[in-house]
Amino acid sequence: MASVSDFRIAAALQPKPADYGYDLDAALNAVVGLRATVPSEAFTADILGTERGGNGVIIRADGLVLTIGYLITEADQVWLTLNDGRTIPGHVLAYDQETGFGLVQALSRLEFPVLPLGDSSMSQVSERVVVGGSGGRQRSVAARIAAKQEFAGNWEYVVDEAIFTAPAHPNWGGTALINSAGELIGIGSLQLEQAKEKGRSEHLNMVVPTDLLKPILNDLTKFGQRNRPPRPWLGCYAAEVENRIVLVGLTNNGPAQRANLNTGDIVLAVAGKDVSDLAQFFRSIWALGDSGVEVPLTIYRDGRTLEQRITSGDRAKMLWKPKFH
């Protein structure tokens, strides 16, 4: 992922104020740069790194900043860079595994506009939007909504109706998806490549819709997590290969590894019900109950069909807890 300080969006892709019916520059002033450091011993350090950078969005006048959670997971220090050049410390309030959102509380006064939450469900394919990065128009993209559809990530993650935008923003993590009313309707999460006609491809940003935040925002700000038991977690990475679910990785000392599952195992069924796509696989596990529930899997390995029972875990218990500066 590109650093927030070493790139500019091509002029032809930058949003122009005259094209929008709101104050574009004021809206983009609500987007801040975000830098986080994570201890080398942390659970996510090997996968996500110990120095992470991206963006966040001011969503409340008291300095509450919404970002994508992988930027701040297990962070022991967070710094926010404002569009007037100031850098101020932040405190990690919450990371929600189910949505992927993260919240940071600024520890100094921001005195910048708030970007209000819009209704992401009302957004339409082909709608003109802005993907806003920290640094104003020069680091933002005039984009369109290319698709709205289910997204399943191999790390036990599903968004029912993710938003996909193009052209892609090169520093996508934590970017603000701004609709035609100047409202925040999503937070940038990933960059993906989509095949097009004649062998060409197009890069897209996958954006998590902010409608997923609204029901849990109060819990996250008060408790740092949802006020209900976490859903079951196996600690596996899975891929969809020719309508089969293949385990392509296992979390060290996670439930799947402790139950002696192997990389390369093919999952045929969960609790006796066949599974053939990634979202179905994860949802079948979550439907069994809360974290700690036993998950029966039918596995195909080395020409044999095996029945495995895994005691699911809580991923949050593997993570370092955030600390104040």
C-alpha positions in Angstrom: 0.0 0.0 0.0 1.4 3.4 -0.9 2.4 5.8 1.8 0.1 8.8 2.3 3.0 11.1 1.9 4.6 10.0 -1.4 1.9 10.0 -4.0 -0.5 12.3 -5.9 -3.6 11.1 -7.9 -3.3 11.8 -11.6 -4.9 15.2 -12.3 -7.5 13.6 -14.7 -8.7 11.3 -11.9 -9.0 14.0 -9.2 -12.5 15.2 -8.2 -13.4 18.8 -9.3 -15.5 21.0 -7.0 -17.8 22.1 -9.8 -18.9 18.5 -10.4 -20.5 18.2 -7.0 -23.4 19.8 -5.2 -21.6 20.1 -1.8 -18.5 21.7 -0.5 -16.0 19.1 -1.7 -13.0 20.7 0.0 -14.8 20.9 3.4 -15.8 17.2 3.1 -12.3 16.1 2.3 -11.0 18.0 5.3 -12.7 15.4 7.4 -10.4 12.7 6.0 -7.2 12.4 8.0 -4.0 10.4 7.6 -3.5 7.6 10.0 -0.2 5.9 11.1 -0.1 3.0 13.6 2.7 1.0 15.2 2.2 -2.5 16.4 4.5 -4.6 18.8 6.5 -7.2 16.9 5.1 -9.8 19.3 1.5 -9.0 18.4 -0.7 -11.7 16.9 -1.2 -9.8 13.6 2.4 -8.5 13.2 3.6 -11.1 10.8 0.5 -10.8 8.5 -0.2 -7.1 8.6 3.2 -5.7 9.7 4.3 -3.6 12.6 4.0 -0.2 10.8 0.7 0.6 9.1 -0.5 3.6 7.3 -3.8 4.7 5.7 -6.7 7.0 6.3 -9.5 7.7 8.7 -12.6 9.9 8.7 -13.9 12.3 11.4 -17.5 11.3 12.1 -18.1 13.1 15.3 -17.3 16.6 16.6 -15.5 15.1 19.7 -12.8 13.7 17.4 -14.1 10.2 16.8 -12.4 8.8 13.7 -13.7 5.9 11.7 -11.2 3.7 9.8 -10.7 0.2 8.5 -9.8 -2.0 11.4 -6.7 -3.8 10.1 -4.8 -0.5 10.3 -5.2 -0.3 14.1 -5.6 -3.8 15.3 -3.2 -4.3 18.3 -1.7 -0.9 17.7 0.2 0.6 20.7 0.5 4.0 19.1 -1.7 5.8 16.6 -1.1 9.2 15.0 -3.5 11.3 13.0 -2.3 13.8 10.4 -4.8 16.6 9.7 -5.0 18.6 6.5 -3.5 21.6 8.1 -0.3 19.6 8.7 -0.7 18.9 12.4 -0.1 15.4 13.7 -1.8 14.4 16.9 -2.0 11.2 18.9 -5.1 9.0 18.9 -6.3 6.1 21.1 -7.7 2.9 19.7 -11.3 2.6 20.9 -12.5 -0.5 19.0 -12.0 -3.0 16.3 -15.1 -4.9 15.1 -14.1 -8.2 13.5 -17.5 -8.8 11.9 -17.6 -5.6 9.8 -13.9 -4.8 9.7 -14.4 -1.3 11.1 -12.1 0.4 13.6 -12.6 3.5 15.7 -9.9 5.9 17.0 -10.4 8.7 19.5 -8.3 11.8 18.8 -6.5 13.0 21.9 -6.4 16.6 20.9 -9.0 19.0 19.5 -9.4 18.6 15.7 -11.4 21.7 14.8 -12.3 20.1 11.4 -15.6 19.3 9.8 -17.4 16.1 10.5 -18.5 13.9 7.6 -22.0 12.8 8.3 -23.1 9.2 7.9 -25.3 8.7 4.8 -27.6 5.8 3.8 -25.3 3.4 2.0 -28.2 1.1 1.1 -29.6 3.9 -1.2 -26.4 4.1 -3.3 -26.8 2.9 -6.9 -24.5 1.2 -9.3 -23.0 3.7 -11.7 -23.5 6.5 -9.2 -20.7 9.2 -9.2 -18.9 9.2 -5.9 -15.6 10.5 -4.4 -13.1 8.2 -2.8 -11.4 10.6 -0.4 -7.9 10.3 0.9 -6.0 12.4 3.4 -4.5 15.4 1.7 -7.5 16.8 -0.2 -8.3 16.6 -3.9 -4.8 15.7 -4.9 -5.1 12.5 -3.0 -8.7 11.7 -3.8 -10.4 9.9 -6.8 -13.5 10.8 -8.8 -15.0 7.4 -9.1 -18.2 5.5 -9.8 -19.9 2.6 -8.0 -19.1 -0.4 -10.2 -21.0 -3.0 -8.3 -22.8 -3.8 -5.0 -22.6 -7.5 -4.1 -21.6 -10.0 -1.5 -17.9 -10.2 -0.6 -16.3 -13.1 1.3 -12.7 -12.8 2.5 -10.6 -15.9 3.2 -10.0 -14.8 6.8 -13.6 -15.8 7.9 -15.2 -12.5 6.8 -18.4 -11.8 4.8 -20.0 -8.5 3.8 -23.6 -9.1 2.6 -23.5 -6.1 0.2 -20.1 -4.6 -0.2 -19.6 -1.6 -2.5 -17.1 -1.8 -5.3 -15.7 1.4 -6.9 -13.6 2.3 -9.9 -11.1 3.6 -10.7 -9.3 2.3 -7.7 -7.6 4.6 -5.1 -4.0 3.6 -4.7 -3.9 4.2 -0.9 -7.3 2.6 -0.3 -7.2 1.7 3.4 -9.6 3.8 5.4 -10.6 6.1 2.6 -13.9 7.9 2.7 -16.6 6.9 0.1 -18.6 10.1 -0.3 -22.0 10.2 -2.1 -23.6 13.0 -4.1 -25.0 14.6 -0.9 -21.5 14.9 0.7 -22.2 12.1 3.1 -20.0 9.2 4.2 -21.4 5.9 2.9 -18.4 3.6 3.1 -14.8 3.0 4.3 -12.2 1.6 1.9 -10.9 -1.8 2.7 -9.2 -3.6 -0.2 -8.0 -3.3 -3.8 -9.1 -6.1 -6.1 -8.6 -7.0 -9.8 -11.6 -7.8 -12.0 -11.3 -9.4 -15.4 -12.9 -7.5 -18.3 -13.5 -8.3 -22.0 -10.6 -9.1 -24.3 -8.3 -10.2 -21.5 -8.2 -6.8 -19.9 -8.6 -6.2 -16.2 -9.8 -3.4 -14.0 -8.8 -2.5 -10.4 -11.6 -1.9 -7.9 -11.8 -0.8 -4.3 -13.9 -2.9 -2.0 -15.7 -0.6 0.4 -17.4 -1.6 3.6 -20.8 0.3 3.8 -21.4 2.5 6.8 -24.9 1.2 7.3 -23.2 -1.7 9.1 -21.7 0.7 11.6 -24.9 2.4 12.7 -26.4 -0.5 14.8 -23.2 -1.1 16.7 -21.6 2.4 17.0 -23.0 2.9 20.5 -21.7 -0.5 21.7 -18.2 0.1 20.1 -17.8 3.5 21.7 -19.0 2.4 25.1 -17.6 -1.1 25.4 -15.0 -1.3 22.7 -16.9 -4.3 21.2 -20.4 -5.5 20.4 -22.5 -6.0 23.5 -23.1 -9.7 22.8 -21.0 -12.9 22.6 -18.6 -13.1 19.6 -19.4 -15.5 16.8 -17.3 -18.7 16.4 -13.8 -18.5 14.9 -11.8 -21.4 13.5 -8.5 -19.6 12.7 -8.3 -20.8 9.1 -7.9 -19.3 5.7 -10.1 -20.8 3.0 -10.4 -20.5 -0.7 -13.1 -21.5 -3.2 -11.6 -23.8 -5.9 -13.9 -25.3 -8.5 -16.9 -25.2 -6.1 -14.9 -26.7 -3.3 -13.7 -25.1 0.0 -10.0 -25.6 0.4 -8.0 -24.7 3.5 -5.1 -22.7 2.3 -3.7 -21.6 5.7 -4.1 -22.1 9.5 -3.6 -19.6 12.3 -0.7 -20.6 14.5 -2.3 -22.2 17.7 -5.8 -21.4 16.5 -8.7 -23.8 16.9 -8.3 -25.4 13.5 -4.6 -26.1 14.0 -5.2 -27.5 17.5 -7.8 -29.8 16.0 -5.2 -31.2 13.6 -6.7 -29.8 10.4 -4.2 -29.4 7.6 -3.5 -27.0 4.8 -4.9 -28.6 1.7 -7.9 -30.2 3.4 -11.2 -29.9 1.5 -14.2 -29.0 3.5 -17.2 -30.9 2.2 -19.8 -30.1 4.9 -20.5 -28.2 8.1 -22.7 -30.0 10.6 -23.8 -32.4 7.9 -24.8 -29.7 5.3 -22.8 -29.5 2.1 -20.8 -26.3 1.5 -19.5 -25.2 -1.9 -18.8 -21.4 -1.6 -16.8 -19.3 0.8 -19.7 -17.2 2.2 -21.8 -20.3 2.7 -19.0 -22.0 4.6 -18.5 -19.2 7.0 -22.2 -18.5 7.6 -22.8 -22.2 8.3 -20.2 -22.0 11.1 -21.6 -18.8 12.5 -25.2 -20.3 12.5 -24.2 -22.9 15.0 -24.0 -20.5 17.9 -21.5 -18.3 19.8 -17.8 -18.5 20.2 -16.9 -21.8 21.9 -19.5 -23.9 20.1 -18.4 -27.2 18.6 -18.2 -27.1 14.8 -18.5 -30.5 13.1 -16.7 -30.6 9.7 -16.6 -33.2 7.0 -13.1 -33.2 5.5 -11.7 -34.8 2.4 -7.9 -35.5 2.8 -5.6 -37.8 0.9 -8.4 -39.8 -0.7 -10.3 -40.3 2.6 -13.4 -38.6 4.1 -13.0 -37.6 7.7 -15.3 -36.3 10.4 -13.6 -33.6 12.5 -15.1 -31.7 15.5 -13.5 -28.3 16.3 -14.1 -26.3 19.4 -14.4 -22.8 18.0 -12.6 -19.8 19.6 -12.8 -16.0 20.0 -10.3 -14.3 17.8 -10.3 -11.2 20.0 -8.7 -13.2 22.8 -5.6 -13.7 20.6 -5.1 -9.9 20.2 -3.1 -7.5 22.2 -5.2 -4.9 24.0 -4.9 -1.3 22.9 -3.2 1.1 25.4 -3.2 4.8 25.9 -0.1 6.9 25.1 
